[in-house]
C-alpha cells in the first residue's frame, strides 16, 4: 500500500511539474503577444495620423478660395 501511494505521489508530482512548465511557456507566449499587440497599435495610430494629414492636405489643395476672397 505504501509503495502504491509512493508511485501515485511521484506521478502527481511529475504531472504538476509538467503543468508548471507548460504554464511558464504559455505565459511567455502571452507576454510576447502583448508586446506585439502594443507595437501594432502604435503603428496603426501612426499610420492613421499620416493618412489623416495626407487627406487634409489633399482637400486643402483641391479647394480653391472663391474669387471674392482672393
PDB file of N, H, CA, C and O in Angstrom:
ATOM      1  N   UNK A   1       0.811  -1.188   0.000  1.00  0.00           N
ATOM      2  CA  UNK A   1       0.000   0.000   0.000  1.00  0.00           C
ATOM      3  C   UNK A   1       0.861   1.261   0.000  1.00  0.00           C
ATOM      4  O   UNK A   1       0.576   2.209  -0.732  1.00  0.00           O
ATOM      5  N   UNK A   2       1.914   1.273   0.820  1.00  0.00           N
ATOM      6  H   UNK A   2       2.145   0.503   1.415  1.00  0.00           H
ATOM      7  CA  UNK A   2       2.796   2.436   0.886  1.00  0.00           C
ATOM      8  C   UNK A   2       3.518   2.621  -0.446  1.00  0.00           C
ATOM      9  O   UNK A   2       3.744   3.749  -0.884  1.00  0.00           O
ATOM     10  N   UNK A   3       3.877   1.511  -1.086  1.00  0.00           N
ATOM     11  H   UNK A   3       3.693   0.595  -0.731  1.00  0.00           H
ATOM     12  CA  UNK A   3       4.560   1.568  -2.383  1.00  0.00           C
ATOM     13  C   UNK A   3       3.628   2.156  -3.445  1.00  0.00           C
ATOM     14  O   UNK A   3       4.062   2.923  -4.305  1.00  0.00           O
ATOM     15  N   UNK A   4       2.350   1.792  -3.376  1.00  0.00           N
ATOM     16  H   UNK A   4       1.998   1.169  -2.677  1.00  0.00           H
ATOM     17  CA  UNK A   4       1.356   2.308  -4.320  1.00  0.00           C
ATOM     18  C   UNK A   4       1.170   3.812  -4.124  1.00  0.00           C
ATOM     19  O   UNK A   4       1.095   4.565  -5.095  1.00  0.00           O
ATOM     20  N   UNK A   5       1.096   4.238  -2.882  1.00  0.00           N
ATOM     21  H   UNK A   5       1.156   3.626  -2.094  1.00  0.00           H
ATOM     22  CA  UNK A   5       0.962   5.664  -2.586  1.00  0.00           C
ATOM     23  C   UNK A   5       2.196   6.437  -3.052  1.00  0.00           C
ATOM     24  O   UNK A   5       2.089   7.563  -3.537  1.00  0.00           O
ATOM     25  N   UNK A   6       3.344   5.829  -2.901  1.00  0.00           N
ATOM     26  H   UNK A   6       3.431   4.914  -2.507  1.00  0.00           H
ATOM     27  CA  UNK A   6       4.583   6.476  -3.328  1.00  0.00           C
ATOM     28  C   UNK A   6       4.586   6.678  -4.847  1.00  0.00           C
ATOM     29  O   UNK A   6       4.964   7.742  -5.337  1.00  0.00           O
ATOM     30  N   UNK A   7       4.164   5.651  -5.583  1.00  0.00           N
ATOM     31  H   UNK A   7       3.857   4.787  -5.185  1.00  0.00           H
ATOM     32  CA  UNK A   7       4.097   5.768  -7.053  1.00  0.00           C
ATOM     33  C   UNK A   7       3.082   6.834  -7.473  1.00  0.00           C
ATOM     34  O   UNK A   7       3.337   7.634  -8.372  1.00  0.00           O
ATOM     35  N   UNK A   8       1.935   6.827  -6.807  1.00  0.00           N
ATOM     36  H   UNK A   8       1.728   6.177  -6.076  1.00  0.00           H
ATOM     37  CA  UNK A   8       0.912   7.823  -7.128  1.00  0.00           C
ATOM     38  C   UNK A   8       1.424   9.233  -6.826  1.00  0.00           C
ATOM     39  O   UNK A   8       1.189  10.157  -7.605  1.00  0.00           O
ATOM     40  N   UNK A   9       2.104   9.397  -5.730  1.00  0.00           N
ATOM     41  H   UNK A   9       2.295   8.646  -5.098  1.00  0.00           H
ATOM     42  CA  UNK A   9       2.659  10.706  -5.376  1.00  0.00           C
ATOM     43  C   UNK A   9       3.693  11.145  -6.405  1.00  0.00           C
ATOM     44  O   UNK A   9       3.702  12.303  -6.823  1.00  0.00           O
ATOM     45  N   UNK A  10       4.565  10.226  -6.813  1.00  0.00           N
ATOM     46  H   UNK A  10       4.558   9.286  -6.473  1.00  0.00           H
ATOM     47  CA  UNK A  10       5.566  10.561  -7.829  1.00  0.00           C
ATOM     48  C   UNK A  10       4.904  10.965  -9.144  1.00  0.00           C
ATOM     49  O   UNK A  10       5.330  11.918  -9.797  1.00  0.00           O
ATOM     50  N   UNK A  11       3.860  10.232  -9.526  1.00  0.00           N
ATOM     51  H   UNK A  11       3.514   9.458  -8.996  1.00  0.00           H
ATOM     52  CA  UNK A  11       3.161  10.548 -10.766  1.00  0.00           C
ATOM     53  C   UNK A  11       2.499  11.922 -10.679  1.00  0.00           C
ATOM     54  O   UNK A  11       2.559  12.704 -11.628  1.00  0.00           O
ATOM     55  N   UNK A  12       1.872  12.213  -9.547  1.00  0.00           N
ATOM     56  H   UNK A  12       1.824  11.578  -8.776  1.00  0.00           H
ATOM     57  CA  UNK A  12       1.252  13.523  -9.364  1.00  0.00           C
ATOM     58  C   UNK A  12       2.287  14.642  -9.401  1.00  0.00           C
ATOM     59  O   UNK A  12       2.061  15.685 -10.015  1.00  0.00           O
ATOM     60  N   UNK A  13       3.411  14.423  -8.746  1.00  0.00           N
ATOM     61  H   UNK A  13       3.594  13.576  -8.247  1.00  0.00           H
ATOM     62  CA  UNK A  13       4.470  15.431  -8.751  1.00  0.00           C
ATOM     63  C   UNK A  13       5.007  15.655 -10.161  1.00  0.00           C
ATOM     64  O   UNK A  13       5.292  16.784 -10.559  1.00  0.00           O
ATOM     65  N   UNK A  14       5.138  14.568 -10.902  1.00  0.00           N
ATOM     66  H   UNK A  14       4.906  13.651 -10.579  1.00  0.00           H
ATOM     67  CA  UNK A  14       5.603  14.674 -12.284  1.00  0.00           C
ATOM     68  C   UNK A  14       4.606  15.451 -13.132  1.00  0.00           C
ATOM     69  O   UNK A  14       4.995  16.297 -13.938  1.00  0.00           O
ATOM     70  N   UNK A  15       3.313  15.163 -12.949  1.00  0.00           N
ATOM     71  H   UNK A  15       2.997  14.477 -12.294  1.00  0.00           H
ATOM     72  CA  UNK A  15       2.274  15.880 -13.695  1.00  0.00           C
ATOM     73  C   UNK A  15       2.254  17.362 -13.330  1.00  0.00           C
ATOM     74  O   UNK A  15       2.106  18.216 -14.204  1.00  0.00           O
ATOM     75  N   UNK A  16       2.400  17.661 -12.073  1.00  0.00           N
ATOM     76  H   UNK A  16       2.520  16.968 -11.362  1.00  0.00           H
ATOM     77  CA  UNK A  16       2.420  19.060 -11.636  1.00  0.00           C
ATOM     78  C   UNK A  16       3.621  19.785 -12.239  1.00  0.00           C
ATOM     79  O   UNK A  16       3.493  20.920 -12.699  1.00  0.00           O
ATOM     80  N   UNK A  17       4.769  19.146 -12.238  1.00  0.00           N
ATOM     81  H   UNK A  17       4.873  18.225 -11.863  1.00  0.00           H
ATOM     82  CA  UNK A  17       5.968  19.768 -12.822  1.00  0.00           C
ATOM     83  C   UNK A  17       5.756  20.025 -14.311  1.00  0.00           C
ATOM     84  O   UNK A  17       6.136  21.076 -14.826  1.00  0.00           O
ATOM     85  N   UNK A  18       5.157  19.071 -14.989  1.00  0.00           N
ATOM     86  H   UNK A  18       4.849  18.216 -14.571  1.00  0.00           H
ATOM     87  CA  UNK A  18       4.888  19.230 -16.417  1.00  0.00           C
ATOM     88  C   UNK A  18       3.920  20.392 -16.649  1.00  0.00           C
ATOM     89  O   UNK A  18       4.135  21.202 -17.551  1.00  0.00           O
ATOM     90  N   UNK A  19       2.870  20.479 -15.856  1.00  0.00           N
ATOM     91  H   UNK A  19       2.695  19.821 -15.123  1.00  0.00           H
ATOM     92  CA  UNK A  19       1.890  21.555 -15.993  1.00  0.00           C
ATOM     93  C   UNK A  19       2.515  22.914 -15.680  1.00  0.00           C
ATOM     94  O   UNK A  19       2.208  23.902 -16.347  1.00  0.00           O
ATOM     95  N   UNK A  20       3.378  22.973 -14.683  1.00  0.00           N
ATOM     96  H   UNK A  20       3.627  22.170 -14.141  1.00  0.00           H
ATOM     97  CA  UNK A  20       4.068  24.229 -14.352  1.00  0.00           C
ATOM     98  C   UNK A  20       4.926  24.690 -15.523  1.00  0.00           C
ATOM     99  O   UNK A  20       4.981  25.878 -15.841  1.00  0.00           O
ATOM    100  N   UNK A  21       5.597  23.730 -16.159  1.00  0.00           N
ATOM    101  H   UNK A  21       5.553  22.765 -15.901  1.00  0.00           H
ATOM    102  CA  UNK A  21       6.421  24.067 -17.326  1.00  0.00           C
ATOM    103  C   UNK A  21       5.549  24.602 -18.464  1.00  0.00           C
ATOM    104  O   UNK A  21       5.907  25.588 -19.109  1.00  0.00           O
ATOM    105  N   UNK A  22       4.416  23.960 -18.711  1.00  0.00           N
ATOM    106  H   UNK A  22       4.125  23.159 -18.188  1.00  0.00           H
ATOM    107  CA  UNK A  22       3.516  24.429 -19.768  1.00  0.00           C
ATOM    108  C   UNK A  22       2.979  25.819 -19.459  1.00  0.00           C
ATOM    109  O   UNK A  22       2.868  26.653 -20.358  1.00  0.00           O
ATOM    110  N   UNK A  23       2.648  26.075 -18.206  1.00  0.00           N
ATOM    111  H   UNK A  23       2.738  25.398 -17.476  1.00  0.00           H
ATOM    112  CA  UNK A  23       2.151  27.397 -17.817  1.00  0.00           C
ATOM    113  C   UNK A  23       3.217  28.456 -18.049  1.00  0.00           C
ATOM    114  O   UNK A  23       2.906  29.546 -18.528  1.00  0.00           O
ATOM    115  N   UNK A  24       4.453  28.159 -17.724  1.00  0.00           N
ATOM    116  H   UNK A  24       4.706  27.274 -17.335  1.00  0.00           H
ATOM    117  CA  UNK A  24       5.551  29.102 -17.961  1.00  0.00           C
ATOM    118  C   UNK A  24       5.701  29.401 -19.457  1.00  0.00           C
ATOM    119  O   UNK A  24       5.902  30.550 -19.849  1.00  0.00           O
ATOM    120  N   UNK A  25       5.604  28.367 -20.277  1.00  0.00           N
ATOM    121  H   UNK A  25       5.441  27.434 -19.958  1.00  0.00           H
ATOM    122  CA  UNK A  25       5.706  28.562 -21.724  1.00  0.00           C
ATOM    123  C   UNK A  25       4.545  29.412 -22.246  1.00  0.00           C
ATOM    124  O   UNK A  25       4.753  30.336 -23.034  1.00  0.00           O
ATOM    125  N   UNK A  26       3.335  29.100 -21.809  1.00  0.00           N
ATOM    126  H   UNK A  26       3.166  28.350 -21.170  1.00  0.00           H
ATOM    127  CA  UNK A  26       2.170  29.865 -22.245  1.00  0.00           C
ATOM    128  C   UNK A  26       2.261  31.319 -21.785  1.00  0.00           C
ATOM    129  O   UNK A  26       1.894  32.234 -22.523  1.00  0.00           O
ATOM    130  N   UNK A  27       2.744  31.522 -20.585  1.00  0.00           N
ATOM    131  H   UNK A  27       3.042  30.779 -19.986  1.00  0.00           H
ATOM    132  CA  UNK A  27       2.914  32.880 -20.069  1.00  0.00           C
ATOM    133  C   UNK A  27       3.894  33.664 -20.936  1.00  0.00           C
ATOM    134  O   UNK A  27       3.665  34.840 -21.218  1.00  0.00           O
ATOM    135  N   UNK A  28       4.964  33.037 -21.351  1.00  0.00           N
ATOM    136  H   UNK A  28       5.150  32.081 -21.122  1.00  0.00           H
ATOM    137  CA  UNK A  28       5.934  33.693 -22.227  1.00  0.00           C
ATOM    138  C   UNK A  28       5.298  34.085 -23.554  1.00  0.00           C
ATOM    139  O   UNK A  28       5.542  35.175 -24.072  1.00  0.00           O
ATOM    140  N   UNK A  29       4.485  33.195 -24.095  1.00  0.00           N
ATOM    141  H   UNK A  29       4.287  32.309 -23.674  1.00  0.00           H
ATOM    142  CA  UNK A  29       3.797  33.483 -25.363  1.00  0.00           C
ATOM    143  C   UNK A  29       2.846  34.661 -25.187  1.00  0.00           C
ATOM    144  O   UNK A  29       2.801  35.552 -26.035  1.00  0.00           O
ATOM    145  N   UNK A  30       2.092  34.674 -24.102  1.00  0.00           N
ATOM    146  H   UNK A  30       2.128  33.951 -23.413  1.00  0.00           H
ATOM    147  CA  UNK A  30       1.137  35.758 -23.855  1.00  0.00           C
ATOM    148  C   UNK A  30       1.873  37.092 -23.702  1.00  0.00           C
ATOM    149  O   UNK A  30       1.415  38.111 -24.218  1.00  0.00           O
ATOM    150  N   UNK A  31       2.987  37.094 -23.012  1.00  0.00           N
ATOM    151  H   UNK A  31       3.359  36.266 -22.593  1.00  0.00           H
ATOM    152  CA  UNK A  31       3.766  38.324 -22.833  1.00  0.00           C
ATOM    153  C   UNK A  31       4.267  38.831 -24.179  1.00  0.00           C
ATOM    154  O   UNK A  31       4.162  40.024 -24.465  1.00  0.00           O
ATOM    155  N   UNK A  32       4.806  37.953 -25.002  1.00  0.00           N
ATOM    156  H   UNK A  32       4.891  36.984 -24.770  1.00  0.00           H
ATOM    157  CA  UNK A  32       5.294  38.352 -26.327  1.00  0.00           C
ATOM    158  C   UNK A  32       4.160  38.868 -27.199  1.00  0.00           C
ATOM    159  O   UNK A  32       4.335  39.849 -27.923  1.00  0.00           O
ATOM    160  N   UNK A  33       3.014  38.230 -27.143  1.00  0.00           N
ATOM    161  H   UNK A  33       2.872  37.433 -26.555  1.00  0.00           H
ATOM    162  CA  UNK A  33       1.875  38.682 -27.937  1.00  0.00           C
ATOM    163  C   UNK A  33       1.388  40.045 -27.456  1.00  0.00           C
ATOM    164  O   UNK A  33       0.965  40.870 -28.266  1.00  0.00           O
ATOM    165  N   UNK A  34       1.444  40.288 -26.157  1.00  0.00           N
ATOM    166  H   UNK A  34       1.788  39.617 -25.500  1.00  0.00           H
ATOM    167  CA  UNK A  34       1.073  41.592 -25.620  1.00  0.00           C
ATOM    168  C   UNK A  34       1.993  42.683 -26.132  1.00  0.00           C
ATOM    169  O   UNK A  34       1.539  43.766 -26.498  1.00  0.00           O
ATOM    170  N   UNK A  35       3.294  42.396 -26.158  1.00  0.00           N
ATOM    171  H   UNK A  35       3.664  41.516 -25.860  1.00  0.00           H
ATOM    172  CA  UNK A  35       4.264  43.360 -26.681  1.00  0.00           C
ATOM    173  C   UNK A  35       4.016  43.629 -28.167  1.00  0.00           C
ATOM    174  O   UNK A  35       4.054  44.774 -28.616  1.00  0.00           O
ATOM    175  N   UNK A  36       3.763  42.565 -28.916  1.00  0.00           N
ATOM    176  H   UNK A  36       3.732  41.634 -28.551  1.00  0.00           H
ATOM    177  CA  UNK A  36       3.492  42.713 -30.345  1.00  0.00           C
ATOM    178  C   UNK A  36       2.218  43.527 -30.570  1.00  0.00           C
ATOM    179  O   UNK A  36       2.177  44.388 -31.449  1.00  0.00           O
ATOM    180  N   UNK A  37       1.194  43.259 -29.789  1.00  0.00           N
ATOM    181  H   UNK A  37       1.227  42.559 -29.076  1.00  0.00           H
ATOM    182  CA  UNK A  37      -0.065  43.984 -29.916  1.00  0.00           C
ATOM    183  C   UNK A  37       0.139  45.477 -29.658  1.00  0.00           C
ATOM    184  O   UNK A  37      -0.390  46.310 -30.394  1.00  0.00           O
ATOM    185  N   UNK A  38       0.893  45.815 -28.632  1.00  0.00           N
ATOM    186  H   UNK A  38       1.323  45.138 -28.035  1.00  0.00           H
ATOM    187  CA  UNK A  38       1.153  47.225 -28.337  1.00  0.00           C
ATOM    188  C   UNK A  38       1.918  47.890 -29.482  1.00  0.00           C
ATOM    189  O   UNK A  38       1.611  49.021 -29.861  1.00  0.00           O
ATOM    190  N   UNK A  39       2.903  47.195 -30.026  1.00  0.00           N
ATOM    191  H   UNK A  39       3.152  46.277 -29.719  1.00  0.00           H
ATOM    192  CA  UNK A  39       3.660  47.748 -31.146  1.00  0.00           C
ATOM    193  C   UNK A  39       2.770  47.964 -32.363  1.00  0.00           C
ATOM    194  O   UNK A  39       2.875  48.986 -33.041  1.00  0.00           O
ATOM    195  N   UNK A  40       1.894  47.000 -32.640  1.00  0.00           N
ATOM    196  H   UNK A  40       1.809  46.170 -32.090  1.00  0.00           H
ATOM    197  CA  UNK A  40       0.991  47.122 -33.779  1.00  0.00           C
ATOM    198  C   UNK A  40      -0.011  48.251 -33.577  1.00  0.00           C
ATOM    199  O   UNK A  40      -0.350  48.957 -34.527  1.00  0.00           O
ATOM    200  N   UNK A  41      -0.488  48.425 -32.350  1.00  0.00           N
ATOM    201  H   UNK A  41      -0.213  47.851 -31.578  1.00  0.00           H
ATOM    202  CA  UNK A  41      -1.393  49.533 -32.060  1.00  0.00           C
ATOM    203  C   UNK A  41      -0.718  50.873 -32.354  1.00  0.00           C
ATOM    204  O   UNK A  41      -1.320  51.761 -32.958  1.00  0.00           O
ATOM    205  N   UNK A  42       0.529  51.009 -31.924  1.00  0.00           N
ATOM    206  H   UNK A  42       1.018  50.287 -31.434  1.00  0.00           H
ATOM    207  CA  UNK A  42       1.264  52.252 -32.166  1.00  0.00           C
ATOM    208  C   UNK A  42       1.467  52.473 -33.663  1.00  0.00           C
ATOM    209  O   UNK A  42       1.343  53.597 -34.149  1.00  0.00           O
ATOM    210  N   UNK A  43       1.775  51.410 -34.387  1.00  0.00           N
ATOM    211  H   UNK A  43       1.875  50.497 -33.992  1.00  0.00           H
ATOM    212  CA  UNK A  43       1.951  51.527 -35.845  1.00  0.00           C
ATOM    213  C   UNK A  43       0.657  51.972 -36.509  1.00  0.00           C
ATOM    214  O   UNK A  43       0.678  52.835 -37.387  1.00  0.00           O
ATOM    215  N   UNK A  44      -0.463  51.396 -36.103  1.00  0.00           N
ATOM    216  H   UNK A  44      -0.479  50.695 -35.390  1.00  0.00           H
ATOM    217  CA  UNK A  44      -1.749  51.759 -36.692  1.00  0.00           C
ATOM    218  C   UNK A  44      -2.072  53.218 -36.374  1.00  0.00           C
ATOM    219  O   UNK A  44      -2.548  53.948 -37.243  1.00  0.00           O
ATOM    220  N   UNK A  45      -1.819  53.646 -35.146  1.00  0.00           N
ATOM    221  H   UNK A  45      -1.433  53.053 -34.439  1.00  0.00           H
ATOM    222  CA  UNK A  45      -2.078  55.040 -34.781  1.00  0.00           C
ATOM    223  C   UNK A  45      -1.210  55.988 -35.611  1.00  0.00           C
ATOM    224  O   UNK A  45      -1.689  57.017 -36.086  1.00  0.00           O
ATOM    225  N   UNK A  46       0.054  55.641 -35.781  1.00  0.00           N
ATOM    226  H   UNK A  46       0.443  54.804 -35.395  1.00  0.00           H
ATOM    227  CA  UNK A  46       0.957  56.478 -36.565  1.00  0.00           C
ATOM    228  C   UNK A  46       0.502  56.548 -38.016  1.00  0.00           C
ATOM    229  O   UNK A  46       0.500  57.625 -38.613  1.00  0.00           O
ATOM    230  N   UNK A  47       0.120  55.420 -38.585  1.00  0.00           N
ATOM    231  H   UNK A  47       0.122  54.545 -38.100  1.00  0.00           H
ATOM    232  CA  UNK A  47      -0.342  55.398 -39.973  1.00  0.00           C
ATOM    233  C   UNK A  47      -1.677  56.129 -40.130  1.00  0.00           C
ATOM    234  O   UNK A  47      -1.913  56.769 -41.155  1.00  0.00           O
ATOM    235  N   UNK A  48      -2.530  56.042 -39.146  1.00  0.00           N
ATOM    236  H   UNK A  48      -2.338  55.523 -38.314  1.00  0.00           H
ATOM    237  CA  UNK A  48      -3.803  56.760 -39.185  1.00  0.00           C
ATOM    238  C   UNK A  48      -3.558  58.264 -39.197  1.00  0.00           C
ATOM    239  O   UNK A  48      -4.177  58.989 -39.976  1.00  0.00           O
ATOM    240  N   UNK A  49      -2.657  58.733 -38.335  1.00  0.00           N
ATOM    241  H   UNK A  49      -2.155  58.144 -37.702  1.00  0.00           H
ATOM    242  CA  UNK A  49      -2.340  60.165 -38.317  1.00  0.00           C
ATOM    243  C   UNK A  49      -1.754  60.608 -39.653  1.00  0.00           C
ATOM    244  O   UNK A  49      -2.089  61.680 -40.155  1.00  0.00           O
ATOM    245  N   UNK A  50      -0.883  59.786 -40.226  1.00  0.00           N
ATOM    246  H   UNK A  50      -0.612  58.915 -39.818  1.00  0.00           H
ATOM    247  CA  UNK A  50      -0.274  60.131 -41.511  1.00  0.00           C
ATOM    248  C   UNK A  50      -1.332  60.205 -42.606  1.00  0.00           C
ATOM    249  O   UNK A  50      -1.307  61.116 -43.433  1.00  0.00           O
ATOM    250  N   UNK A  51      -2.262  59.250 -42.615  1.00  0.00           N
ATOM    251  H   UNK A  51      -2.282  58.510 -41.943  1.00  0.00           H
ATOM    252  CA  UNK A  51      -3.323  59.254 -43.624  1.00  0.00           C
ATOM    253  C   UNK A  51      -4.245  60.461 -43.443  1.00  0.00           C
ATOM    254  O   UNK A  51      -4.671  61.070 -44.424  1.00  0.00           O
ATOM    255  N   UNK A  52      -4.546  60.799 -42.212  1.00  0.00           N
ATOM    256  H   UNK A  52      -4.199  60.303 -41.415  1.00  0.00           H
ATOM    257  CA  UNK A  52      -5.383  61.978 -41.955  1.00  0.00           C
ATOM    258  C   UNK A  52      -4.698  63.245 -42.441  1.00  0.00           C
ATOM    259  O   UNK A  52      -5.339  64.117 -43.028  1.00  0.00           O
ATOM    260  N   UNK A  53      -3.404  63.347 -42.200  1.00  0.00           N
ATOM    261  H   UNK A  53      -2.883  62.638 -41.724  1.00  0.00           H
ATOM    262  CA  UNK A  53      -2.647  64.506 -42.660  1.00  0.00           C
ATOM    263  C   UNK A  53      -2.645  64.590 -44.176  1.00  0.00           C
ATOM    264  O   UNK A  53      -2.859  65.661 -44.743  1.00  0.00           O
ATOM    265  N   UNK A  54      -2.405  63.470 -44.829  1.00  0.00           N
ATOM    266  H   UNK A  54      -2.231  62.600 -44.368  1.00  0.00           H
ATOM    267  CA  UNK A  54      -2.410  63.455 -46.295  1.00  0.00           C
ATOM    268  C   UNK A  54      -3.782  63.811 -46.856  1.00  0.00           C
ATOM    269  O   UNK A  54      -3.879  64.549 -47.837  1.00  0.00           O
ATOM    270  N   UNK A  55      -4.828  63.298 -46.250  1.00  0.00           N
ATOM    271  H   UNK A  55      -4.749  62.698 -45.453  1.00  0.00           H
ATOM    272  CA  UNK A  55      -6.179  63.581 -46.713  1.00  0.00           C
ATOM    273  C   UNK A  55      -6.500  65.065 -46.527  1.00  0.00           C
ATOM    274  O   UNK A  55      -7.097  65.685 -47.408  1.00  0.00           O
ATOM    275  N   UNK A  56      -6.114  65.625 -45.406  1.00  0.00           N
ATOM    276  H   UNK A  56      -5.629  65.122 -44.690  1.00  0.00           H
ATOM    277  CA  UNK A  56      -6.348  67.045 -45.158  1.00  0.00           C
ATOM    278  C   UNK A  56      -5.589  67.901 -46.172  1.00  0.00           C
ATOM    279  O   UNK A  56      -6.134  68.873 -46.695  1.00  0.00           O
ATOM    280  N   UNK A  57      -4.349  67.547 -46.447  1.00  0.00           N
ATOM    281  H   UNK A  57      -3.906  66.757 -46.022  1.00  0.00           H
ATOM    282  CA  UNK A  57      -3.564  68.278 -47.438  1.00  0.00           C
ATOM    283  C   UNK A  57      -4.197  68.174 -48.821  1.00  0.00           C
ATOM    284  O   UNK A  57      -4.223  69.152 -49.567  1.00  0.00           O
ATOM    285  N   UNK A  58      -4.700  67.006 -49.161  1.00  0.00           N
ATOM    286  H   UNK A  58      -4.678  66.212 -48.554  1.00  0.00           H
ATOM    287  CA  UNK A  58      -5.349  66.816 -50.461  1.00  0.00           C
ATOM    288  C   UNK A  58      -6.604  67.677 -50.572  1.00  0.00           C
ATOM    289  O   UNK A  58      -6.850  68.305 -51.602  1.00  0.00           O
ATOM    290  N   UNK A  59      -7.381  67.699 -49.513  1.00  0.00           N
ATOM    291  H   UNK A  59      -7.181  67.189 -48.676  1.00  0.00           H
ATOM    292  CA  UNK A  59      -8.608  68.502 -49.522  1.00  0.00           C
ATOM    293  C   UNK A  59      -8.265  69.984 -49.637  1.00  0.00           C
ATOM    294  O   UNK A  59      -8.904  70.713 -50.396  1.00  0.00           O
ATOM    295  N   UNK A  60      -7.271  70.424 -48.896  1.00  0.00           N
ATOM    296  H   UNK A  60      -6.752  69.831 -48.280  1.00  0.00           H
ATOM    297  CA  UNK A  60      -6.892  71.830 -48.925  1.00  0.00           C
ATOM    298  C   UNK A  60      -6.341  72.236 -50.289  1.00  0.00           C
ATOM    299  O   UNK A  60      -6.586  73.353 -50.745  1.00  0.00           O
ATOM    300  N   UNK A  61      -5.610  71.352 -50.937  1.00  0.00           N
ATOM    301  H   UNK A  61      -5.411  70.445 -50.566  1.00  0.00           H
ATOM    302  CA  UNK A  61      -5.038  71.697 -52.235  1.00  0.00           C
ATOM    303  C   UNK A  61      -6.102  71.703 -53.334  1.00  0.00           C
ATOM    304  O   UNK A  61      -5.944  72.402 -54.334  1.00  0.00           O
ATOM    305  N   UNK A  62      -7.177  70.941 -53.166  1.00  0.00           N
ATOM    306  H   UNK A  62      -7.305  70.373 -52.353  1.00  0.00           H
ATOM    307  CA  UNK A  62      -8.228  70.861 -54.171  1.00  0.00           C
ATOM    308  C   UNK A  62      -9.296  71.937 -54.011  1.00  0.00           C
ATOM    309  O   UNK A  62     -10.052  72.201 -54.946  1.00  0.00           O
ATOM    310  N   UNK A  63      -9.365  72.541 -52.870  1.00  0.00           N
ATOM    311  H   UNK A  63      -8.751  72.327 -52.110  1.00  0.00           H
ATOM    312  CA  UNK A  63     -10.405  73.547 -52.670  1.00  0.00           C
ATOM    313  C   UNK A  63      -9.786  74.935 -52.788  1.00  0.00           C
ATOM    314  O   UNK A  63      -8.993  75.355 -51.946  1.00  0.00           O
ATOM    315  N   UNK A  64     -10.157  75.617 -53.823  1.00  0.00           N
ATOM    316  H   UNK A  64     -10.802  75.276 -54.507  1.00  0.00           H
ATOM    317  CA  UNK A  64      -9.650  76.982 -54.015  1.00  0.00           C
ATOM    318  C   UNK A  64     -10.634  77.965 -53.411  1.00  0.00           C
ATOM    319  O   UNK A  64     -11.825  77.678 -53.286  1.00  0.00           O
ATOM    320  N   UNK A  65     -10.120  79.130 -53.039  1.00  0.00           N
ATOM    321  H   UNK A  65      -9.153  79.363 -53.141  1.00  0.00           H
ATOM    322  CA  UNK A  65     -10.964  80.152 -52.445  1.00  0.00           C
ATOM    323  C   UNK A  65     -11.856  80.774 -53.512  1.00  0.00           C
ATOM    324  O   UNK A  65     -11.451  80.915 -54.666  1.00  0.00           O
ATOM    325  N   UNK A  66     -13.054  81.141 -53.124  1.00  0.00           N
ATOM    326  H   UNK A  66     -13.382  81.027 -52.186  1.00  0.00           H
ATOM    327  CA  UNK A  66     -13.908  81.842 -54.082  1.00  0.00           C
ATOM    328  C   UNK A  66     -13.261  83.172 -54.490  1.00  0.00           C
ATOM    329  O   UNK A  66     -12.464  83.730 -53.736  1.00  0.00           O
ATOM    330  N   UNK A  67     -13.595  83.669 -55.658  1.00  0.00           N
ATOM    331  H   UNK A  67     -14.242  83.216 -56.270  1.00  0.00           H
ATOM    332  CA  UNK A  67     -12.953  84.884 -56.183  1.00  0.00           C
ATOM    333  C   UNK A  67     -13.054  86.086 -55.242  1.00  0.00           C
ATOM    334  O   UNK A  67     -12.127  86.893 -55.190  1.00  0.00           O
ATOM    335  N   UNK A  68     -14.130  86.223 -54.513  1.00  0.00           N
ATOM    336  H   UNK A  68     -14.884  85.567 -54.555  1.00  0.00           H
ATOM    337  CA  UNK A  68     -14.266  87.397 -53.663  1.00  0.00           C
ATOM    338  C   UNK A  68     -13.395  87.308 -52.398  1.00  0.00           C
ATOM    339  O   UNK A  68     -13.309  88.283 -51.652  1.00  0.00           O
ATOM    340  N   UNK A  69     -12.754  86.168 -52.147  1.00  0.00           N
ATOM    341  H   UNK A  69     -12.824  85.376 -52.753  1.00  0.00           H
ATOM    342  CA  UNK A  69     -11.840  86.028 -51.008  1.00  0.00           C
ATOM    343  C   UNK A  69     -10.399  86.237 -51.424  1.00  0.00           C
ATOM    344  O   UNK A  69      -9.515  86.260 -50.567  1.00  0.00           O
ATOM    345  N   UNK A  70     -10.138  86.386 -52.684  1.00  0.00           N
ATOM    346  H   UNK A  70     -10.856  86.368 -53.381  1.00  0.00           H
ATOM    347  CA  UNK A  70      -8.742  86.496 -53.144  1.00  0.00           C
ATOM    348  C   UNK A  70      -8.281  87.906 -53.213  1.00  0.00           C
ATOM    349  O   UNK A  70      -7.135  88.163 -53.581  1.00  0.00           O
TER     350      UNK A  70
END
